[in-house]
Amino acid sequence: MLGSLRNIVRVADLRNKVLFTLLIIAVYQFGANIPVPGVSYARISAITNSAKSSGILGYLDLFSGGALARAAILGLGIMPYITSSIIVQLLGTVIPKFAEWRDQGAVGQRKLTQTTRYLTIALALMQSSGIVFLLHSGQLFSSSASSATDLIPNFSVAHILFIILTLTAGTAFVMWLGELITQRGIGQGMSILIFANVVATLPLDVRLIKGDKGWFGIVVIGLLTCALLVAVVFVELGQRRIPVTFARRVQGRRTYGGQSTYIPLKVNQAGVIPIIFASSLLYIPVLFATVIPWKGVRQWIQANLYTPTGGIYLGLYGLFIIVFTFFYVQVSFDPYQQADQIRKQGGYIPGIRPGPATETYLSRILNRITLPGSLFLAAVALLPSVLLAAWHITSIPFLGTTLLICYGVALETNKQIDSQLTMRNYQGFLR
């Protein structure tokens, strides 16, 4: 580890990329502390200093690094872009045009990226509109109407449009910062920003736990975190290797094939995407709860979907995670396409005939691996919330999700740094 850090400092190109990434993160954190004009920052400070938001919108606050709780211009963070990316990827199996773009290589990828950007702006407009009404009703931090505080004193059409435009422009700016990191920095830009935002909320979490449960609470949470980290690392590194053998063929004077390889199928093939998508689906009703004309529906949403430790919310959350895990794995790894590609390359799985038999075999293996993977994701997302809620700690309802994100991003970034160091330190075979 220390050797890698020394090599990063020595290699000028890699050092510049790391410094550029840190600069972008600093710019984002600066924008995450500038409040939106027209919002009472004094009232927000009084609320956030007393307690952290424990509502479902605390999930948005997690991905924005606390910017949403401060009603900052970058309050929406990167969440609209993540949601739009997942939607575009899932629509690739439904809309033929998207599937055609996906198979066109770099040209089609640029079209998909542009579509993702447009959808991001549309989602940002929708989410910022819901957040404005939540700020006005005072239910961004509390679902109780009696304790609600109006955070937009001058609630007029002009102020509403200005705040919506500011939050949407902030989302576009964050999207641009993430793409800059991907192009000129180190790691995947959006993932790096998520990692930085999640880490930025840790000091406040520790302070709230210490104030509520003292040092004993911090020790217990630390032990729980270590146990979850061990489980996450163990499952994330688990994979099923399916052997593939390529037949030897002769073309002219050259011989091709005749080698064996394997297809790695991870136990957690979907990563943290099902958790993100399930949470995104659950907070949509909360955003529209203030504008729904039916009082009974509003009260049911606020009573059952606002708090991420309620029984109905946890049940729906776990169900959606399991369903979206199977759905996303089927989208990202198509057994028919994989079997067809193996057949075209002259390969076969030992003991399995090429074609439909290979497709059936891959589907069966994929389903058998996805089931424990989906249950693992649901357990990591739900068990910490249940245990902490039983101990009356609601300040960190997304502990398992936080660990999954931090570990996944840190591992991928470390792999990219190691690959670049290996490429630059390559000496060749003649030395």
Secondary structure, DSSP 8 states (H G I E B T S, - for coil): -HHHHHHHHH-HHHHHHHHHHHHHHHHHHHHTTSB-TTS-HHHHHHHHHH----STTHHHHHHTTTTTTTTBTTTTTTHHHHHHHHHHHHHTTT-HHHHHHHTTTHHHHHHHHHHHHHHHHHHHHHHHHHHHHHHHHT-SS-S-STT---S-SS--HHHHHHHHHHHHHHHHHHHHHHHHHHHHSSS-HHHHHHHHHHHHTHHHHHHHHHHHHHHHHHHHHHHHHHHHHHHHHHHHT-EEEEEEEE--EEETTEEE---EEEEEEETTTTTTHHHHHHHHHHHHHHHTTTT-S-HHHHHHHHHHTSSTTSHHHHHHHHHHHHHHHHHHHHHHS-HHHHHHHHHHTTEE-TTS-TTHHHHHHHHHHHHHHHHHHHHHHHHHHHHHHHHHHHTT--S-TTHHHHHHHHHHHHHHHHHHHHHHHHHHT---S--
